[in-house]
Amino acid sequence: MKGPGLVWTAPAAARDVGADYATADLARMTIDGTTWEAIWTSLSRLVGDAYAEACPEAEIVRFDHGAATYLFDLAGRTQAERTVLVVSRPERPSMPRETAYQAGYPIPELVGGRPVDRGHYLAHSGGGLFGPNMFVQDRALNRGWSRQGRLYRALETRAVTTPGAILFVRPHYVDDSDVPAVLDLGVIDDGGAEVYRFRNRYDIPVDEDELAVALNGANTTQIGSFGEETAAAYLVRACGATIVDLGDAGTPRDGQAHRIDLVAVLDDAPIAFEVKTRFVGRSAGKRTRLGNLARPRMQRPATLSGHKQGSQGHVAAHLAQITDVDDNNAGIEVRVLLVDLLLMEIQQFGFTDSGNRLTPLEGPADCTDAARTALARIGEHRGQP
């Protein structure tokens, strides 16, 4: 049985970031066995030297600010003033959040077509202040909305809640702006050191798989849309289906109840498909003992007379939004397409007219090519997943 597909479950770990931290010897660092000054000296030397080599005109200074110590570039002839390294010992904040200052920190509305936030290298809950501690951060990463964002928030929480832990952040820049392209976030505690690299900008080329980048940075709504597009591409490529209607796919609902996810003609018969997508959560990447994807749960919406999702009543009501039907036109076959974007597999399920007792109609099939087609279509339609 094959393992997870091409999409990794987490951002690159320190050991996979190359030799970036080899000289810092992070593997041997713990808060019990290494002093603060030794950790600072090791990290600041490594990061400062690398930054000075890339920006020889930089004027790098060290200073303390709240619960963190910074390396900061006062700006050369071209690059903006920007933070080079943050090393902190998180502690409970000693003062309320300065909301007025934060609200006044200038940020663009979008970077690379994606919403951004006023991010903090060290969270306020860990004693982080403002000024050099603030930067333009991808919203899904900052708020834990994406797969990368969940791990980012988990590392922050670990550092803030572990007594004596050290958190460090190293922003990487690819131009003269102060908006990091990627962020290295590391935690050092009595269990050792752990560092991950997170993508913060999506408007620059990187030497990574484009599909993996898009999925790891997508929020829940975008993942759902991606699953619907993948299901449609799979039906066309693998089953020779004709797509009659593709429902939400991430488009605004304008207050309307959502339509059937997919309606397709397969073997000269119309079939309605509900698409369920997994990429995060406990069920993602898992199979049953028989090798099937775990059966998805069907929802009972509050609208449409309370019909269970996938039931004949539910489907007939939704079909009325795309074609002329009457109460007797509730005999269309309904199936569920489960798309697991972690395994890169798709599986069809059938169920009773009441929407119960899902049964696999076939084994899981690879959907990598369909996912790549979906990514291209989404890029054409909306510019991002």
C-alpha positions as CSV (number, residue, x, y, z in Angstrom):
1,M,0.0,0.0,0.0
2,K,1.5,3.3,-1.0
3,G,2.2,6.1,1.4
4,P,1.3,9.8,1.3
5,G,1.5,11.4,-2.1
6,L,3.6,14.3,-3.4
7,V,2.1,16.8,-0.9
8,W,4.1,16.9,2.3
9,T,2.3,17.1,5.6
10,A,4.4,20.0,7.0
11,P,6.8,22.6,5.8
12,A,10.4,21.7,5.4
13,A,12.1,20.8,8.7
14,A,15.5,22.2,9.6
15,R,17.3,19.1,8.5
16,D,15.7,19.5,5.1
17,V,16.5,23.2,4.8
18,G,20.0,22.2,3.7
19,A,23.1,23.3,5.6
20,D,21.6,26.6,6.8
21,Y,21.8,25.6,10.5
22,A,24.6,23.2,10.4
23,T,27.1,25.6,12.0
24,A,24.7,26.6,14.7
25,D,24.6,23.0,15.8
26,L,20.9,23.3,16.8
27,A,20.5,19.5,17.2
28,R,22.5,19.7,20.5
29,M,20.8,22.8,21.9
30,T,18.3,22.5,24.8
31,I,17.3,25.1,27.3
32,D,18.8,23.0,30.1
33,G,22.1,22.4,28.5
34,T,22.8,25.6,26.5
35,T,22.9,29.1,27.9
36,W,20.9,32.0,26.3
37,E,24.0,33.8,25.3
38,A,25.5,30.8,23.6
39,I,22.3,30.3,21.6
40,W,22.2,34.0,20.7
41,T,25.8,34.0,19.7
42,S,25.5,30.9,17.5
43,L,22.3,32.1,15.7
44,S,23.3,35.7,15.3
45,R,26.6,34.8,13.9
46,L,25.1,32.4,11.4
47,V,22.2,34.6,10.3
48,G,24.1,37.9,10.5
49,D,27.0,36.7,8.3
50,A,24.7,35.2,5.7
51,Y,22.6,38.5,5.6
52,A,25.7,40.7,5.3
53,E,27.0,38.6,2.5
54,A,23.7,39.0,0.6
55,C,23.4,42.7,1.5
56,P,27.0,44.0,1.9
57,E,25.8,47.6,2.4
58,A,23.6,46.7,5.3
59,E,24.1,48.4,8.7
60,I,23.2,45.6,11.2
61,V,22.6,46.5,14.8
62,R,21.7,44.5,17.9
63,F,19.2,45.7,20.5
64,D,16.6,44.4,23.0
65,H,13.0,45.2,22.6
66,G,10.5,43.7,25.1
67,A,11.0,39.9,25.5
68,A,13.2,39.6,22.4
69,T,16.6,40.5,21.1
70,Y,16.9,41.7,17.5
71,L,19.4,41.9,14.6
72,F,18.1,44.8,12.5
73,D,19.2,46.3,9.3
74,L,19.2,50.1,9.4
75,A,19.1,50.0,5.6
76,G,21.7,50.4,2.9
77,R,21.4,52.3,-0.3
78,T,18.6,50.2,-1.7
79,Q,17.0,47.9,0.8
80,A,14.4,48.9,3.3
81,E,14.9,48.9,7.1
82,R,14.0,45.4,8.2
83,T,14.4,42.8,10.9
84,V,17.1,40.2,10.3
85,L,16.7,37.9,13.3
86,V,14.5,37.7,16.4
87,V,15.5,35.5,19.4
88,S,13.2,35.6,22.4
89,R,12.3,34.1,25.7
90,P,8.5,34.4,25.6
91,E,6.9,35.8,28.8
92,R,3.5,37.0,29.7
93,P,2.9,40.6,28.3
94,S,3.5,43.3,30.9
95,M,1.2,45.8,29.1
96,P,-2.0,45.8,27.0
97,R,-1.8,45.5,23.3
98,E,-1.3,48.9,21.6
99,T,-4.2,48.5,19.2
100,A,-3.9,52.1,17.9
101,Y,-0.2,51.6,16.9
102,Q,-1.0,48.3,15.4
103,A,-3.9,49.6,13.3
104,G,-1.6,52.4,12.0
105,Y,1.1,50.0,10.8
106,P,1.0,50.4,7.0
107,I,0.4,47.2,5.0
108,P,-0.8,46.6,1.4
109,E,-4.2,45.0,0.9
110,L,-2.8,42.1,-1.0
111,V,0.6,40.5,-1.7
112,G,0.7,38.2,-4.6
113,G,-3.1,38.2,-4.8
114,R,-3.4,37.0,-1.2
115,P,-4.7,38.9,1.9
116,V,-2.1,39.9,4.5
117,D,-2.1,40.8,8.2
118,R,0.0,42.9,10.5
119,G,2.1,40.0,11.8
120,H,4.3,39.8,14.8
121,Y,7.6,37.9,14.9
122,L,7.0,37.3,18.6
123,A,3.3,37.1,19.5
124,H,1.8,39.6,22.0
125,S,0.9,36.6,24.2
126,G,4.7,35.9,24.5
127,G,5.6,39.5,25.3
128,G,6.1,40.7,21.7
129,L,5.9,44.5,21.2
130,F,5.7,46.6,18.0
131,G,8.2,48.4,15.7
132,P,10.8,45.8,14.6
133,N,8.5,43.0,15.8
134,M,5.9,43.8,13.1
135,F,5.9,42.7,9.5
136,V,3.6,42.0,6.6
137,Q,2.4,38.4,7.1
138,D,0.3,36.1,4.9
139,R,-3.2,36.0,6.5
140,A,-3.7,32.2,6.2
141,L,-0.3,31.6,7.8
142,N,-0.8,34.2,10.6
143,R,-4.3,33.0,11.5
144,G,-3.7,29.2,11.2
145,W,-6.1,28.9,8.3
146,S,-3.8,26.8,6.1
147,R,-1.9,23.6,6.8
148,Q,1.3,25.6,7.2
149,G,-0.6,28.1,9.4
150,R,-1.6,25.3,11.8
151,L,1.9,24.2,12.4
152,Y,3.1,27.8,12.7
153,R,0.6,28.5,15.4
154,A,1.4,25.2,17.2
155,L,5.0,26.1,17.3
156,E,4.2,29.6,18.7
157,T,1.9,28.1,21.3
158,R,4.6,25.6,22.3
159,A,7.2,28.3,22.8
160,V,4.8,30.6,24.8
161,T,3.5,27.9,27.1
162,T,6.7,26.0,27.8
163,P,8.6,27.6,30.7
164,G,12.1,28.7,29.7
165,A,11.6,28.0,26.0
166,I,13.4,30.0,23.4
167,L,11.7,31.1,20.1
168,F,13.6,32.5,17.2
169,V,12.4,33.8,13.8
170,R,14.6,34.3,10.7
171,P,13.0,36.2,7.8
172,H,14.4,35.6,4.4
173,Y,14.1,38.4,1.8
174,V,14.3,38.1,-2.0
175,D,14.1,41.8,-2.9
176,D,14.7,45.2,-1.3
177,S,11.4,45.3,0.5
178,D,10.7,44.5,4.2
179,V,8.2,41.7,3.3
180,P,9.8,38.3,4.0
181,A,9.5,35.7,1.3
182,V,9.8,32.8,3.8
183,L,10.2,32.6,7.6
184,D,12.2,30.1,9.6
185,L,10.5,29.6,12.9
186,G,12.3,27.6,15.6
187,V,11.7,26.5,19.2
188,I,14.3,25.4,21.6
189,D,13.2,23.8,24.9
190,D,14.2,20.9,27.1
191,G,13.2,18.5,24.3
192,G,15.8,20.0,21.9
193,A,15.5,22.3,18.9
194,E,12.9,22.2,16.1
195,V,12.9,24.6,13.1
196,Y,10.5,24.8,10.2
197,R,10.4,27.0,7.1
198,F,7.2,28.7,6.1
199,R,6.2,30.5,2.9
200,N,5.0,34.0,3.4
201,R,4.9,35.3,-0.2
202,Y,3.3,33.7,-3.2
203,D,4.3,36.2,-5.8
204,I,7.9,34.9,-6.3
205,P,9.2,31.7,-7.9
206,V,10.6,29.0,-5.6
207,D,12.3,25.7,-6.2
208,E,9.3,23.8,-4.9
209,D,6.5,21.8,-6.4
210,E,3.8,24.3,-7.4
211,L,0.9,22.0,-6.4
212,A,2.3,21.4,-2.9
213,V,3.0,25.1,-2.4
214,A,-0.6,26.0,-3.4
215,L,-2.2,23.4,-1.2
216,N,0.0,24.0,1.9
217,G,-0.9,27.7,1.7
218,A,-4.6,27.3,1.0
219,N,-7.3,28.0,3.6
220,T,-10.3,25.6,4.2
221,T,-12.6,27.3,1.7
222,Q,-9.9,27.2,-1.0
223,I,-9.2,23.5,-0.2
224,G,-12.9,22.7,-0.8
225,S,-12.9,24.5,-4.1
226,F,-9.7,22.7,-5.1
227,G,-11.3,19.4,-4.3
228,E,-14.3,20.2,-6.5
229,E,-12.1,21.1,-9.4
230,T,-10.0,18.0,-8.9
231,A,-13.1,15.8,-8.9
232,A,-14.4,17.4,-12.1
233,A,-11.0,16.9,-13.8
234,Y,-10.9,13.3,-12.6
235,L,-14.3,12.5,-14.0
236,V,-13.4,13.9,-17.3
237,R,-9.9,12.3,-17.6
238,A,-10.5,8.9,-16.0
239,C,-14.2,8.3,-16.6
240,G,-15.0,10.2,-19.8
241,A,-17.7,12.2,-18.1
242,T,-19.3,15.4,-19.4
243,I,-19.6,18.1,-16.7
244,V,-23.0,19.6,-16.7
245,D,-22.6,21.9,-13.7
246,L,-19.8,22.6,-11.2
247,G,-21.4,24.1,-8.0
248,D,-19.7,26.6,-5.7
249,A,-16.0,25.9,-6.4
250,G,-15.3,28.8,-4.1
251,T,-17.5,31.4,-5.8
252,P,-19.6,33.8,-3.7
253,R,-23.0,32.4,-2.7
254,D,-24.7,35.8,-2.4
255,G,-26.9,34.5,0.3
256,Q,-28.1,31.5,-1.7
257,A,-28.0,27.9,-0.5
258,H,-25.1,26.0,-2.1
259,R,-25.8,24.0,-5.2
260,I,-24.9,20.3,-5.9
261,D,-21.2,20.2,-6.1
262,L,-21.1,18.4,-9.4
263,V,-23.6,17.2,-12.0
264,A,-22.1,15.1,-14.8
265,V,-23.2,12.8,-17.5
266,L,-21.5,9.4,-17.1
267,D,-22.4,6.4,-19.4
268,D,-25.3,8.5,-20.9
269,A,-26.8,8.9,-17.4
270,P,-26.9,12.1,-15.3
271,I,-25.3,11.7,-11.9
272,A,-25.2,14.2,-9.0
273,F,-22.0,14.2,-7.0
274,E,-21.4,15.6,-3.6
275,V,-17.6,16.3,-3.2
276,K,-15.9,15.9,0.1
277,T,-12.3,17.1,0.4
278,R,-9.6,16.2,3.0
279,F,-6.2,17.8,3.5
280,V,-6.2,18.7,7.1
281,G,-7.8,17.0,10.1
282,R,-7.6,13.6,11.6
283,S,-9.1,11.7,8.7
284,A,-6.8,13.2,6.0
285,G,-4.2,10.7,4.7
286,K,-5.8,7.7,6.3
287,R,-7.4,4.5,4.9
288,T,-9.5,1.7,6.4
289,R,-8.2,-1.8,7.0
290,L,-9.7,-2.7,3.6
291,G,-7.7,0.0,1.9
292,N,-10.7,2.4,1.4
293,L,-10.8,6.1,2.3
294,A,-12.7,6.6,5.5
295,R,-16.4,7.3,4.7
296,P,-17.3,11.0,4.9
297,R,-20.1,12.3,7.0
298,M,-23.1,13.9,5.2
299,Q,-24.6,17.0,6.6
300,R,-28.2,17.8,7.4
301,P,-28.6,21.5,6.4
302,A,-31.0,23.8,8.1
303,T,-32.6,24.7,4.7
304,L,-34.4,22.7,2.0
305,S,-36.9,21.2,4.4
306,G,-34.1,19.6,6.5
307,H,-33.3,17.0,3.8
308,K,-30.0,15.2,4.5
309,Q,-27.2,16.0,2.2
310,G,-27.2,13.6,-0.7
311,S,-30.7,12.4,-0.1
312,Q,-33.2,12.5,-3.0
313,G,-35.1,15.4,-1.5
314,H,-31.9,17.4,-1.0
315,V,-30.8,16.7,-4.6
316,A,-34.1,17.5,-6.2
317,A,-34.3,20.8,-4.4
318,H,-30.8,21.8,-5.5
319,L,-31.3,20.6,-9.1
320,A,-34.2,23.0,-9.4
321,Q,-31.6,25.8,-9.3
322,I,-29.9,24.6,-12.5
323,T,-32.7,22.9,-14.5
324,D,-36.5,22.6,-14.7
325,V,-37.6,19.8,-12.4
326,D,-40.8,18.8,-10.6
327,D,-41.5,16.7,-7.5
328,N,-41.2,13.5,-9.6
329,N,-37.8,14.2,-10.9
330,A,-36.0,13.0,-7.7
331,G,-34.7,9.8,-9.2
332,I,-31.2,10.9,-10.3
333,E,-28.4,8.8,-9.0
334,V,-26.4,10.5,-6.3
335,R,-22.8,9.6,-5.4
336,V,-20.1,11.0,-3.2
337,L,-16.6,11.8,-4.5
338,L,-14.1,11.8,-1.6
339,V,-10.9,13.6,-2.5
340,D,-7.9,13.1,-0.2
341,L,-5.3,15.7,-1.2
342,L,-2.8,14.4,1.3
343,L,-2.8,11.0,-0.3
344,M,-3.6,12.3,-3.7
345,E,-6.4,9.8,-4.0
346,I,-10.1,9.9,-5.0
347,Q,-12.9,7.4,-4.3
348,Q,-16.5,7.1,-5.3
349,F,-19.2,6.1,-2.9
350,G,-22.9,5.3,-3.5
351,F,-25.7,5.5,-0.9
352,T,-29.4,5.0,-0.4
353,D,-32.1,7.4,-1.4
354,S,-32.3,8.7,2.2
355,G,-28.6,9.7,2.1
356,N,-27.5,6.9,4.4
357,R,-25.2,3.8,4.3
358,L,-22.4,5.0,2.0
359,T,-20.8,2.1,0.1
360,P,-17.5,2.2,-1.9
361,L,-18.2,1.8,-5.6
362,E,-14.6,1.3,-6.5
363,G,-11.2,1.4,-4.7
364,P,-9.2,4.6,-4.3
365,A,-7.6,6.0,-7.5
366,D,-4.7,8.3,-7.9
367,C,-5.8,11.9,-8.7
368,T,-2.4,13.7,-9.0
369,D,-2.9,14.6,-12.6
370,A,-6.4,15.7,-12.0
371,A,-5.2,17.9,-9.1
372,R,-2.6,19.5,-11.4
373,T,-5.3,20.2,-14.0
374,A,-7.4,21.7,-11.2
375,L,-4.6,24.0,-10.1
376,A,-4.2,25.3,-13.7
377,R,-7.9,25.9,-14.0
378,I,-8.1,27.8,-10.8
379,G,-5.2,29.9,-11.8
380,E,-6.9,30.8,-15.0
381,H,-10.2,31.6,-13.3
382,R,-9.1,33.3,-10.1
383,G,-5.3,33.5,-10.1
384,Q,-5.0,31.4,-6.9
385,P,-6.6,28.3,-5.4
